[in-house]
Amino acid sequence: MRPVNTDLSTQFAKFAGREVKAVEKIQNVKIGDTTYPMHEVRLDKDCPAVAELAAAVKEAGFHLRLWTPGMMGTMDYRLDRLNVNVAKAPDGKYRIGSSFTLG
């Protein structure tokens, strides 16, 4: 069942800018003769901000997909999935972005 309120900016704005706990890992990957730094960001699923956002998204009838820098994901489009970007802010902390999109 699709939610009635699809004004996502209003519905989830209270989460924008909230700090999330994240662990950064950089490892070197060799492809052929070249070594590339591989940047990985893992979010702490027990982080209160992530848990509260996940609960609100579920209550609204969506599935949550959190995008972190360098993350790869499927290209399928789902009207029941809320995409939320998490990025490193100028203060060095990872924060929930202000864009909430379906897909």
N, C-alpha and C positions, 0 to 999 in steps of 0.2 A: 504494500500500500504506500503510495507516494504522499509525502506530507502536504498539507494544505498551504502552509506558509513557505514560500520559496524565496523570500527576500533574505538571502543568506547573510548579506552584510549586516543587517539589523539583528538577525537572529543569533549570530555568533560573534558580534563585535566585541563583546566583553572579554573574549579570549585573545584578541589581537594585542601583540606586544608582551604577552606573558612569558616569563622565562621558563625554559624547559631544561631539564638535566640531560646533558649529552656527553658522550665520550668520543673524542676524535682519535682516529688511528691513521697514520700515514705509513704505508709500506711501499717499498720499491718493487716494481714488477718489470721483469726483463722480457721484452718481445724482440726476437731477433738479436741484433747487436746493440739495441737501445734500451736503456732503463728509464722507466717512467714512474713518477711518484703517484701512488693510488691513494686518494683521500677518501676515508670512510667516516661517516658520522652515525653513531648509534644512539637512539633516544632511550632513556630510562623509562620503561613502561610503568614503573611505580611512581613516576613523577606526578605530583598532585595536579599540575596544570594539564598534563596529558590525560590523566584519569578523568578529570572533570570535563574536558573537551569530549573525550570518547563517550562519556555518559550522556552528555547533552546531544551529541550527534545521534546516538542510538535512540534516545527519547524522541527525537525529531523524525525518526524513520529512515535514517541514512546509515551507510557504512562509512567508516573513516579511513582515509589514506593520507598519511603524513609524508610529505616530500622533504628530504634532507639534501644538502649539497652533494652532487655526484651520484645520487641515487638513480637507478634504472627501474623502470616499471613497464607494465603493459600499456599498449596504445588503445585498448578497447574502451568504449565510451559507455558508461553506466549512469543512468539518471538517479540511481539510488546511492551513489557514492560521492561523498564530499571530499574534495582534495584541499589540503591545507599545507602551505609551505612553511618550513622551519628553516631559518637562516641565522648566521652569526651576525649579531648587531655590532655597531661601532664600539660598544663597551666590552666586546669579546665574549659576550654570553649569547647562547642560542635562544631565539624568541619565536613565538608563533607569529606568522605574517598576518597581514590585514586582508588578504584575498582568499575568499572562500568560493570555490567553484565546483560545479557538478561535473562528473566525467569518469 
